[in-house]
Amino acid sequence: MKLSRRDFLKVFIVAGGAVALGSSIYIIFGTTANRGKEQFLPPLPDIDIGGFIRPPGALPEKEFRAKCISCGVCVNVCHVMKYDAIAIVGLKDIKNFGTPYIKDMRDFPCGLCMECPKYCPTGALKKIEKEKVVMGMALIDFSLCFGWNGDVCLSCSKACPLGAYVFDFYHSEWGNQPNINEKCVGCGLCVKYCPLGGSAVKVVTKWKYENIKTSRIDEMNRLLTMSTEDRYNIVYGKNLPEIMARGRIVEREYR
Amino acid sequence: MSIDRAAEQQSSGAVEQESGKKIKLSKLRRFILLGIIILFLFQFLKIKVLVGGLTGSLAVWFVNLIDVFAYLENLVASKDFSTVALIAVLPVIGIYLIFGRAFCGWVCPMDFLVEMVDKIRSNRQWAIGNWAKKISPKIGYGIAGVLLVVSALVNIPFFTNYISHLTNFFRMLTGGVFLVLDLPVEPSVLVFSTGGIFILLFLEYLFPRLWCRVLCPLGKIYGLFNKISLLKLKFMEGKCHQCIQCEQLCYMNVKIARHIEKPGLRDANCIYCGRCVEACQTRGKLIKMKFGGRK
């Protein structure tokens, strides 16, 4: 195949144009991972994740960054294990560009299969036991959770790969209220299997949790000790309409 | 090529029509590259034959592999010795002790892409390209050193994360497949990686093989293994027609004809692509790629 220089430039321009067009389409329409059913605001919208949720077994952030060579083994191992949780940080954070993180737990949570630390060739992910993983901390949005608003759901505790010892349950006339304690490793399976549209659970990094820990515990105690009348007003006045608007995603709960 | 040399080449070809089948090393080379890429594609079918990319990978279910330069960068960036990475780099060093810099010619996907660009360019060369041919490949060692220093200063494996064609190629592959399969992928990663590859190809269009010969630090490190590797170019006893075809065709500007009197060639730039073996008028009798043997 022999092409003249002009032809080559044409090919080059067409290829470049295709790349530009494709990228602009994605900038306009967003990524494919947000597919329609997650059109709701994430739970706890005023608490940001506080960094990146790294794959299980990751070293502390600074050492992890220095060791990761962006080879993509973890991403592909995760794909082979059919979890597809790990994505690669894009250009939004140029310092962390190319490193793996869990992108959206509402669609693709980590299954704690612990295959990626086993195969990481650099030692950036360390082989440890499931229970000692420190990916993050799952927080329940008390205003969205079914259990905290007069129902018995417990989907999160059923989905948890570590079993119920991560959960504290409180019983009252307002249902069976779950709370996730500090043994949580942040895999995010509860985020996915929460039947509420848009999920009522959010995973934040551990250091972010340390910052908001006291206020979270205060709020939980406030809700638990609240009088029935006040609680009634909150649940029926504010929370339930929002929950109804979000709807239930039943296929998630019983997958 | 001057006319008399071409005439000489014709006459020698006519007179000594030497028998023996033509060695199709370039085809074998492409088959091996294709085979390795296909093995990497198996990961998208959820089969763990070769997982990851050529920078770091998992081979046959349990062997971790990591590229030597990536290992060095990992080491200087983290300033921490890790046994896992060492175990991963040892098999790779073993492979290079056997094959030398054959990686560049036989496995690197960039070699194929660059050859495509060479074909498109169709012998036309920019004046600036000729100038680039004179750049000494030894500058590459300096560049590799600078990259290592940068990695140590910013605490990030700099080259492997942002520039490396291997990382970008496999990120592009994974990103593209994930995009089609509707899995989580940041489009900006895909755009960045594709752009990186295209920039290198455009560089190739302007300066033929400048990247492979001078700039690429991976190749420089592999080149060091050339000096002690088992695989080498060997020159048999026989009459050289002095057609200099081997030198003309060599991608990497290795002065092959100068070595012909000597038993072997151990140039850090040789990528064992085998074009000289194919091009040789003696049909592979004079130049051979051989394992082992005395120096």
HADDOCK unambig.tbl for C-alpha pairs under 7 A between the chains (distance, minus, plus):
assign (segid A and resid 2 and name CA) (segid B and resid 119 and name CA) 6.78 0.50 0.50
assign (segid A and resid 2 and name CA) (segid B and resid 120 and name CA) 5.92 0.50 0.50
assign (segid A and resid 2 and name CA) (segid B and resid 122 and name CA) 6.29 0.50 0.50
assign (segid A and resid 3 and name CA) (segid B and resid 120 and name CA) 5.44 0.50 0.50
assign (segid A and resid 5 and name CA) (segid B and resid 121 and name CA) 6.71 0.50 0.50
assign (segid A and resid 8 and name CA) (segid B and resid 120 and name CA) 6.71 0.50 0.50
assign (segid A and resid 23 and name CA) (segid B and resid 187 and name CA) 6.94 0.50 0.50
assign (segid A and resid 23 and name CA) (segid B and resid 191 and name CA) 6.84 0.50 0.50
assign (segid A and resid 26 and name CA) (segid B and resid 187 and name CA) 6.96 0.50 0.50
assign (segid A and resid 32 and name CA) (segid B and resid 182 and name CA) 5.77 0.50 0.50
assign (segid A and resid 33 and name CA) (segid B and resid 182 and name CA) 6.37 0.50 0.50
assign (segid A and resid 33 and name CA) (segid B and resid 183 and name CA) 6.03 0.50 0.50
assign (segid A and resid 33 and name CA) (segid B and resid 184 and name CA) 5.26 0.50 0.50
assign (segid A and resid 63 and name CA) (segid B and resid 78 and name CA) 6.24 0.50 0.50
assign (segid A and resid 65 and name CA) (segid B and resid 156 and name CA) 6.28 0.50 0.50
assign (segid A and resid 66 and name CA) (segid B and resid 74 and name CA) 6.65 0.50 0.50
assign (segid A and resid 66 and name CA) (segid B and resid 77 and name CA) 5.21 0.50 0.50
assign (segid A and resid 66 and name CA) (segid B and resid 78 and name CA) 4.77 0.50 0.50
assign (segid A and resid 66 and name CA) (segid B and resid 155 and name CA) 5.09 0.50 0.50
assign (segid A and resid 66 and name CA) (segid B and resid 156 and name CA) 4.67 0.50 0.50
assign (segid A and resid 66 and name CA) (segid B and resid 157 and name CA) 6.37 0.50 0.50
assign (segid A and resid 67 and name CA) (segid B and resid 74 and name CA) 5.15 0.50 0.50
assign (segid A and resid 67 and name CA) (segid B and resid 77 and name CA) 6.90 0.50 0.50
assign (segid A and resid 67 and name CA) (segid B and resid 78 and name CA) 5.66 0.50 0.50
assign (segid A and resid 69 and name CA) (segid B and resid 70 and name CA) 6.66 0.50 0.50
assign (segid A and resid 69 and name CA) (segid B and resid 74 and name CA) 6.91 0.50 0.50
assign (segid A and resid 69 and name CA) (segid B and resid 157 and name CA) 6.03 0.50 0.50
assign (segid A and resid 69 and name CA) (segid B and resid 160 and name CA) 5.96 0.50 0.50
assign (segid A and resid 69 and name CA) (segid B and resid 161 and name CA) 5.77 0.50 0.50
assign (segid A and resid 70 and name CA) (segid B and resid 161 and name CA) 5.72 0.50 0.50
assign (segid A and resid 70 and name CA) (segid B and resid 167 and name CA) 6.99 0.50 0.50
assign (segid A and resid 71 and name CA) (segid B and resid 52 and name CA) 6.13 0.50 0.50
assign (segid A and resid 71 and name CA) (segid B and resid 53 and name CA) 5.82 0.50 0.50
assign (segid A and resid 71 and name CA) (segid B and resid 55 and name CA) 5.45 0.50 0.50
assign (segid A and resid 71 and name CA) (segid B and resid 56 and name CA) 5.03 0.50 0.50
assign (segid A and resid 71 and name CA) (segid B and resid 167 and name CA) 6.13 0.50 0.50
assign (segid A and resid 72 and name CA) (segid B and resid 52 and name CA) 5.01 0.50 0.50
assign (segid A and resid 72 and name CA) (segid B and resid 53 and name CA) 6.51 0.50 0.50
assign (segid A and resid 73 and name CA) (segid B and resid 51 and name CA) 5.96 0.50 0.50
assign (segid A and resid 73 and name CA) (segid B and resid 52 and name CA) 3.96 0.50 0.50
assign (segid A and resid 73 and name CA) (segid B and resid 56 and name CA) 6.89 0.50 0.50
assign (segid A and resid 73 and name CA) (segid B and resid 57 and name CA) 5.87 0.50 0.50
assign (segid A and resid 73 and name CA) (segid B and resid 58 and name CA) 6.97 0.50 0.50
assign (segid A and resid 76 and name CA) (segid B and resid 43 and name CA) 6.74 0.50 0.50
assign (segid A and resid 76 and name CA) (segid B and resid 51 and name CA) 6.28 0.50 0.50
assign (segid A and resid 76 and name CA) (segid B and resid 52 and name CA) 5.97 0.50 0.50
assign (segid A and resid 77 and name CA) (segid B and resid 51 and name CA) 6.79 0.50 0.50
assign (segid A and resid 79 and name CA) (segid B and resid 46 and name CA) 6.82 0.50 0.50
assign (segid A and resid 80 and name CA) (segid B and resid 43 and name CA) 6.41 0.50 0.50
assign (segid A and resid 80 and name CA) (segid B and resid 46 and name CA) 4.14 0.50 0.50
assign (segid A and resid 80 and name CA) (segid B and resid 47 and name CA) 6.58 0.50 0.50
assign (segid A and resid 84 and name CA) (segid B and resid 183 and name CA) 6.77 0.50 0.50
assign (segid A and resid 87 and name CA) (segid B and resid 184 and name CA) 5.81 0.50 0.50
assign (segid A and resid 87 and name CA) (segid B and resid 185 and name CA) 5.48 0.50 0.50
assign (segid A and resid 88 and name CA) (segid B and resid 185 and name CA) 6.70 0.50 0.50
assign (segid A and resid 88 and name CA) (segid B and resid 186 and name CA) 6.58 0.50 0.50
assign (segid A and resid 89 and name CA) (segid B and resid 186 and name CA) 6.84 0.50 0.50
assign (segid A and resid 90 and name CA) (segid B and resid 186 and name CA) 5.60 0.50 0.50
assign (segid A and resid 90 and name CA) (segid B and resid 188 and name CA) 5.34 0.50 0.50
assign (segid A and resid 90 and name CA) (segid B and resid 189 and name CA) 5.02 0.50 0.50
assign (segid A and resid 91 and name CA) (segid B and resid 188 and name CA) 5.91 0.50 0.50
assign (segid A and resid 91 and name CA) (segid B and resid 189 and name CA) 6.75 0.50 0.50
assign (segid A and resid 98 and name CA) (segid B and resid 161 and name CA) 6.19 0.50 0.50
assign (segid A and resid 103 and name CA) (segid B and resid 184 and name CA) 6.73 0.50 0.50
assign (segid A and resid 119 and name CA) (segid B and resid 58 and name CA) 6.69 0.50 0.50
assign (segid A and resid 119 and name CA) (segid B and resid 64 and name CA) 6.60 0.50 0.50
assign (segid A and resid 121 and name CA) (segid B and resid 56 and name CA) 6.44 0.50 0.50
assign (segid A and resid 121 and name CA) (segid B and resid 64 and name CA) 5.50 0.50 0.50
assign (segid A and resid 121 and name CA) (segid B and resid 65 and name CA) 6.38 0.50 0.50
assign (segid A and resid 121 and name CA) (segid B and resid 66 and name CA) 6.20 0.50 0.50
assign (segid A and resid 121 and name CA) (segid B and resid 84 and name CA) 6.34 0.50 0.50
assign (segid A and resid 121 and name CA) (segid B and resid 85 and name CA) 5.54 0.50 0.50
assign (segid A and resid 121 and name CA) (segid B and resid 88 and name CA) 5.86 0.50 0.50
assign (segid A and resid 122 and name CA) (segid B and resid 84 and name CA) 6.28 0.50 0.50
assign (segid A and resid 122 and name CA) (segid B and resid 85 and name CA) 4.58 0.50 0.50
assign (segid A and resid 123 and name CA) (segid B and resid 82 and name CA) 6.38 0.50 0.50
assign (segid A and resid 123 and name CA) (segid B and resid 84 and name CA) 5.47 0.50 0.50
assign (segid A and resid 123 and name CA) (segid B and resid 85 and name CA) 6.00 0.50 0.50
